[in-house]
Amino acid sequence: MVTPVFAFIIVLGFLVFVHELGHFVVAKWIGVRVDVFSIGFGPKIVGFKRGDTDYRIAAIPLGGYVKMAGHDPGEELTGAKHEFGSRKVWQRMAIIAAGPIMNIIWAIIFIAVLFYAGVEKPLYYSDFVTIGWVEDGSPAADAGFRAGDKVLKVEGDEVNSWEKFYNSAALFTQDTVYIQVKRPAGLLDFTIHSNDSLRQAFPLLGISPPLPARVGRLVPGYPAEKAGIRTGDLIVKIGSDSIQSFYQMSRLVTSSGDSTLHISVARSDSILNFVLSATLDKNENRFMIGIAPFQETEKIRFGVIESLKRSVEINAMLSTLLGDFLARVLKGEASGEELGGPIKIAELAGEAARTGILDVIRLMGFLSLQLGLLNLLPIPVLDGGHLFLLTIEAVMRKPLSQGSREIVQMVGLVILITIMVFVFYNDIAGLLSRP
């Protein structure tokens, strides 16, 4: 079995490697001497020297670095062409930007591989957006949506399929969303009001597709299997509530906690009754009975060009969502509790490795994009901070003084340490909150 720690080292190690490789390749191409190429920080575990460069794997697998001649702020420059500080501003910017850009390129490659390998697509993804269930108390319910409404537009953009509806970024980022629907009485325009906590509590703002509560798969060892529920059973009632949707059923189970559930299912021409209690899933951090919905799917494979095109679109949408989330955190409009660090990444990597190689590739694509984008933030110490200082140098036509650079670097280090402490706190708090 693949352990989370081992999976973490492999996943993060590769992403760090391609990041530093970007710096390394462009530096060598421009003619800057690279003294050290390191995956990890701290004492060297293993390595070798070839030419001017000492290649190594270090003890702390939380990053890496490329040490170039004439790059350290306190290093005295001789004016030699092989020194980083002696190159033109645009050349230094190219070297610094190459790392994040390499991560973004690999994010596109990883997601393109998934499309090329084939995507299991539910058949209803191509259907018109006819709402199957509206969750009570959700932003959609408060706005007046009903089951049976046919969604035509989101924020003025036409949506003619559930796939396009799911790709509407406004549903995941905006506090106010305008949606047009069609009812037998005519066209209606609704305004949905939400916030970050509501979007987290109600996926898709409480709107669900028409998915019956039919059991498609049972999780071994969970209450539904132990009670005798079978694949193909249709859940028709929980307690006194009649069930019309898998999502309705899932919400009732989650909200029940560990209390006793009386579940009625239709099997062949019979109605069978079961008594069971949900169990807390530590990975999902919610109560579950261990069933997955039955969905008819088709596997769709795409060519190389189409896979790359779709990957660019997905990565662009994820970039927008990440940027919107970070902006909200900085403004105090969103909580940073969802930010995870090494422990969270290790858990995700371990889970993906147990599930299969395609899930590992999906996770690496997501993490590679985040690593690339976050490194472009204008925070000193990060690549984006170096690019910001080089931009100032280009505008002023001279570098900042040694003292100014040291102050900026110190401020950047404080910011970086604060962020690291925060994400470690989130990781540890998450572990301690579990039963």
N, C-alpha and C positions, 0 to 999 in steps of 0.2 A: 504493500500500500504506500502511495506517495504521501509523505508527511507535508503539512503546511510550510514548515521551515525549508525543506528541500525545494518544494515548488516555488516558494518565495525567492530563493537564491537563484534558481534557473530563470524565472520570469523577469525579475528585476535586473539580474546580471546581464541578460541579453539586451534589455532596454538601455541600460547604462552603457554597455559596450557600443551599440550603434550610435548613441549620443556622442560619446567621446571619439568614436571613429570619424564622425563628421568633422569635429574640430581638427583631428589628426590629419585626415586626408587633405583638407583645404590648406592647412598650415604647410604641409610638405609640398603641395602643388605651388603655393606662393613662394616657397623657399625659406620658410622659418624653421629653425632647428627645434626638434622636439626632444627634450631630455628624458621625460618620463611619460609613459602611457600606463595608467593604473586603473584597474577595476577594483573599487573599494578604497577605503582609507586606512590609515594606520600602518602597522608593521607589515612588511612584505612576507607573504606565505610562500609563494613560488614565483619564478620569473626567469627571464634571460635578457641578455643585452645583444642587440644587433645594430651595427652602425653606431649612430649617436644616441639611440633611444634605449632606455631601460624599460622593458615590458614586464608588468607585474600584476599579480592578484594579491590584494591586501586583505587584512583581517576583518575589517568592518564593512559588510556588504550593503552599505546605504548610499552608494553613489560612486563617483570616480572622478578622475581629473587627468588633464593633459598639461604637463609642465613644459612651457616653451621658453627658450632663451630670450631674455629681455622682457619677460611678461610681468614678473613680480614688481609691485610699485616701488619697493626699496632697492631694486637691482640697478646698478649703475650701467648705463648704456655706453657702448663703445662706437656706435654708429655702423656696426657691421650689418650687412644685408640679411644675415640669418637671424637677427634679433627681431622679436615681435614689435617692440617699441620703435624700431627704425623703419617699419613699413608704412605705407600710406594709410590714411584713415580708412578708406574704402576697403583696403585689403584686410585690415584688422577687423573691420565690421564683418566681412565675409567669413573670416575664421570663427568669430564668436557666434554668428548666426547659424553656422553650419550644423552645430549640435542639435538645437531645437528643430531645425528644418529636417534633419535626418529622422528625428522621432516622428514628425508629422508625416513624412513620406512613408515610414514603416507602418504607421497607423492606417494609411490608405491601402497599403499592400495587404496587411492582415485582414481587413474587412473585405477587400476584393477577393481574397482567397476563399472566404466564406461564401460569397455569391457564386464564385466559380465552382466550388465543391457542390453547391446546391442548397437551396433554402426550402425548408418545410413550411409551406404557406397554407394556412387555413383557407378553405374554399370561400368562406364568407368575406374574406378580405376584398374580393372583387365585387361584392354586392353593394347596392346602394345603401346609404347609411340610414337604415330604419331602426330606431331605438327599441331595444328589447326590454330594457329595465332602467328605471330611474330610482336611484337610492334615496330613501327617506332622509331628510335633513341635509342633503348634499346641496352644493351651489346650483346644480341643474334643477333639482326639485324646487328650491326656493324661487328660481326664475320662472317656473311654470311649465317645465318640460314634462311630457307624458310618454309612456310606452306607446309605440306606434307612430310617433313623429318621424318624419323623413327629413334629415338634415340636408340642406342644399348649399349653404355657404357658411364659411367661418371667416370672420374679419373681411368680408367682401370677396374672398376667394372661393371659387366653386369646388365642392368636394363631391365627387361622383362615386366614391368607394370608401370602405372602411380603412383601406390602406392609406389613402390620402388624408382621411380624418385623423388617423394616428400620427401622421407626419405634420400636422398643423402645430407649429411651435407655440402659437399663442395660447393653446390649451395648457401648456406647461410653464409659461413664463409671465403671462399678463394677468393683472388683477381684474381687469374688465375685458370681457370677450363678447363680441357681437356675433350671434348665430341666427341664420334664417332657416326656418323649417316650413314644411308643407303638411297641412292637415286637410281632411275632407272639406272643411269650411273655407280653406284658402291659405295664403301665405302669411306667416307670422314672423316678426322679428323679436328676438329675445336678447336681453343683456344679462350675462352671468357675472356676478361679483364673487371674487375669491381672494385668497392670499396664500402664502407659502404653507401654512399649517393645514389649510383646507385642501390644497392640492395634494399634500402628502396623505391626508386622511381619506380623500376621495379621488382615486385615480380617474382620469378623464372627467373630473368634476362631477362624478356620480352617474355618468352615462355609460351604459353597457350594451353590447350587441345582443341579438336574440339567440342566446345560447342555453338550451335546456339543461337541467341539472341531471344529465345522464352520466353515469360513471364510465370513464374511458380507461382509467388505470387506477390500480390500488397500490399504495405504498406499503411494502412488506413490514409487518410488525406494528402498524398503526391501528387505532381503534376500529376503523371501518372494516378492515380485513379480519380482525379478530372477532368482530361481532357477526360476521357471515355475509356482509354485503358483497355483491359480485359485480364484475365488469358487465356493463349493459343495463344494470338496474337504473331506473328513473326515480329520483327522489321527488316525491309529490307533496310531502308534508313534514314539517319539523314543529313538534308541539301543536299549537293551534294555528300556525301559519301555513297557508298553502304556498307551495313553491312554484314560481313561474320561470325562474332564471338560476343558472349556476352561480352567478355573482350574488344574487339574493341569498341563496343557500350558504355560500362561503361567508358572507357578512354575519349571518345569524350564528354560524358555528364559531367564528372568531369572537363575537361579542358575548358568547355564552360562558367563556372561561372554562373552568373544569366542572361546571355543573352538569347534571344528567340531561341527556338529549333523547327525546322520543322521536324516532325517525321512521317515516312510512315510505316504502318504495314500491313501485310497480314492476313486477317481474312476470313476463308472459301475460296471463290473464288474471294474476293474483296480486293482492296488496299484502305486503309483508311488513311487520313492525319490528323495529330493533331499538334496544336501549343501550346507550353507550355514553361515554364522556370524552370530550376532546382532550388532546395532549399538547403541551407547549413545545413547539418546535424551536430549538435554541438558535438555529441559523436564521429562520424567518422572524423569530421573536414574536410569534403569534400562535394562538390555539388552532389546531388543525385535527381533522379526523383521518387524513391520509388518502384523499381521492383527487384525481385530476379529471377534467371534463373530457367528454368524447367530442372530438372534432375531426371532420373529414379534411384531409390535407392533400396537397400535391407538392411533389418535389420539383422545384424549378431551378434549372441550371442556366447560367448566363455565360456568354463569351467573354474573352479577356477585356475587350474595350468596354462592353456594357457593365462588367463587374467593376472596373475602375471608375466608370462614370457614377454608378450607384454608390460606391464607396466614398467618393468625393462628396456626394450629396449628403450621405449619412454623417460624415465627419464634419461637414459644414454646419449641419443642424446641431450636432453635439457641441461644437465650438460655441455656437450661439447660446445654447443652454448653460454651458459652463461660464461664459462671460456674464450672462444675466445673473446667475447665482452669485458669483463673486461680487458683482456690483451691489447686489442686495445685501450681502453680508457686510460690505464696507459701509453701506448707508445705514446699517442697523435694522433693515427691513426683513432680514431673514436670519435664521439661526445657523451658526457654523457647526452645530452638533453632528451634521452629516459628514463633515470632513474627517477622513480616516487617514491613518498613518501606516507604518510598517506592519503592525499586528493585524489590522484590517486587511491589508493587501495579502498577507500570508494566509489568512482564512479564505479569502476569495480564490487565491491561487490553488490552495489545497483542494477546495471544493471543485474547482474547474478541472483539475488534474484527475480527480476521481470520476468526474462525469464523462470526460472524453477530450480528445485532442482539439476538436473544433471549438469547444468551450474555452480551452486554454488560449487558442488563437484569438477568440473574441475578446477575452479579458486583456490580452497583450495589446490588441488594437486600441482598446479603450484607455488603458494605462499609458500607452505610448503617446497618444494624442494629448492626454493631460500633462504628461511630463514635458512635452514640447511646448505647449501653450503656457504652462505655469513658469517655465524657464524664460519666457519672453516678457514676463512682467517686469516693469522698470524698477526692480528692487536691487540695490547694490548687492554684490556678491553673486546674484544670479546673472545669467547671460543677458537678460533684458536690461539689467542695471549697467553692465559694461557697454551695451549698445547705446544706452542713454548718455553715458559719459562721453562716448566717442562722437555722438551727435552734437553734444555741446562743444567738443573740441573742433568739430568740422565748422560749426557756426562761428566760434570765436577765433578760429585759425591758429589756435595754440592749446596745448593740454592744460588741464587744471593744475594748480600748484600741488607739490607733494603733500603739503599739510591739508589742503582741501580734499585731496583724494583719500587720505587716511581717515579723515572725519567721515566722509561719505561711506567708506568701507565699514567703518565701525558702526554707523547707523544701520547699514544693511545687515551686518552680522547680528545686531540686536533684534531686528525685525525677523530675520530667519530663525533665530533661536526661539523667539516668542511663538512663531508659527509651529515649530517642531514640538515645543512643549504643549501647545494647544492640541495638536493632533494626537500626540501620545496620551494626553489626558482623556481625549475622546475614546481612544482605543481601550484604555484601562477601565474607564467608566463603563464602557459597553460590556466588557468581560465581567466586571463586578455586579452589574445589574441582572445578570442571568442567574436563574435558580441553580 
